[in-house]
């Protein structure tokens, strides 16, 4: 069970952490009801921050329900790369049940891994070509 814990080290806690993601977005994974913004970190594990506005989810109980589902989905993703993630809620979330939220998030995590994997070879190739020019 310890492997599925959700310690403070896996959360974006300070406004500066959120600002780093917003100012240096490396990956975007859009969805009809969610948007994931991501930037690499040097921690070796993913950290998550959640933003769900009153505009999209009027009642606190609705916001808390969706945030709880997203956190639980994130907690089960043990193989995410070292990224700082911000999950933004979009309109239409209030109509989703818990199963739909979890299914959407599972799809988004899969797409995030795929986009991250695709972006890595290009970064490695660009750094190699930069190193060749200096030799």
Secondary structure, DSSP 8 states (H G I E B T S, - for coil): -GGG---GGGB--SHHHHHHHHHS--EEEE-SSEEEEEEE-SSSS-EEEEE--TTTS-SHHHHHHHHHHHHHHHHT-TT--SEEEEEEE-TTGGG--HHHHHHHHHHHHHHHHHHHHHHHHHHHHHHHHHHHHH-
